[in-house]
């Protein structure tokens, strides 16, 4: 099974540095690809402008939304 790719805004991070998956682009990708979000799911995050990172899905109890934890030092220019 391939790793799902989700559109994100790298400027839309929570206070823990996790990317919020609540943007229109992320929600559209999740719906279109029928991704079942769950803690620990590995995803590829892409801003559609040349940046990409691997992330691990987590549920933010604080904001009551799904987020992706990334290593900010491993963001790639593609």
C-alpha positions as CSV (number, residue, x, y, z in Angstrom):
1,X,0.0,0.0,0.0
2,X,1.4,3.4,-0.9
3,X,1.7,6.2,1.6
4,X,-1.1,8.8,1.1
5,X,-0.2,12.3,0.1
6,X,-2.0,15.2,1.7
7,X,-1.9,18.9,0.8
8,X,-1.0,21.1,3.7
9,X,-0.1,24.6,4.6
10,X,3.4,24.5,6.4
11,X,2.5,27.9,8.0
12,X,-0.6,26.3,9.7
13,X,1.0,24.5,12.7
14,X,-0.2,24.2,16.2
15,X,1.8,25.2,19.3
16,X,3.5,21.8,19.3
17,X,4.7,22.3,15.7
18,X,2.2,19.8,14.2
19,X,0.5,20.6,10.9
20,X,-3.2,21.0,11.1
21,X,-5.1,18.8,8.6
22,X,-8.2,21.1,8.7
23,X,-7.5,23.2,5.6
24,X,-9.7,22.9,2.5
25,X,-6.9,21.2,0.6
26,X,-6.1,18.6,3.3
27,X,-9.8,17.8,3.8
28,X,-10.4,17.5,0.1
29,X,-7.4,15.1,-0.3
30,X,-8.5,13.0,2.7
31,X,-12.1,12.7,1.3
32,X,-11.0,12.1,-2.3
33,X,-8.6,9.3,-1.4
34,X,-10.9,7.9,1.4
35,X,-8.1,8.1,3.9
36,X,-9.1,6.8,7.3
37,X,-7.2,9.0,9.7
38,X,-5.8,7.2,12.8
39,X,-3.0,7.8,15.3
40,X,0.3,6.6,13.9
41,X,-0.6,6.6,10.2
42,X,2.3,7.7,8.0
43,X,1.6,10.3,5.4
44,X,3.4,12.5,2.9
45,X,2.6,16.2,3.3
46,X,3.0,18.5,0.3
47,X,2.3,22.2,0.0
48,X,1.9,22.0,-3.8
49,X,4.6,24.7,-4.1
50,X,7.7,22.6,-3.8
51,X,7.9,21.6,-0.1
52,X,7.3,18.1,1.2
53,X,7.7,16.2,4.5
54,X,6.8,12.8,6.0
55,X,4.4,13.0,8.9
56,X,2.7,10.9,11.5
57,X,-1.0,11.4,12.1
58,X,-2.1,12.3,15.7
59,X,-5.4,13.6,17.1
60,X,-5.1,16.9,18.8
61,X,-7.2,16.7,22.0
62,X,-6.6,20.4,22.5
63,X,-8.0,21.6,19.2
64,X,-10.2,18.5,18.5
65,X,-8.7,18.0,15.0
66,X,-6.3,15.7,13.2
67,X,-2.7,16.9,12.9
68,X,0.5,15.6,11.5
69,X,3.8,15.5,13.5
70,X,6.8,16.3,11.3
71,X,10.5,16.7,11.7
72,X,10.9,20.4,10.7
73,X,14.6,19.7,9.9
74,X,13.6,17.2,7.2
75,X,11.4,19.2,5.0
76,X,12.4,18.7,1.4
77,X,12.4,20.9,-1.6
78,X,11.0,18.9,-4.5
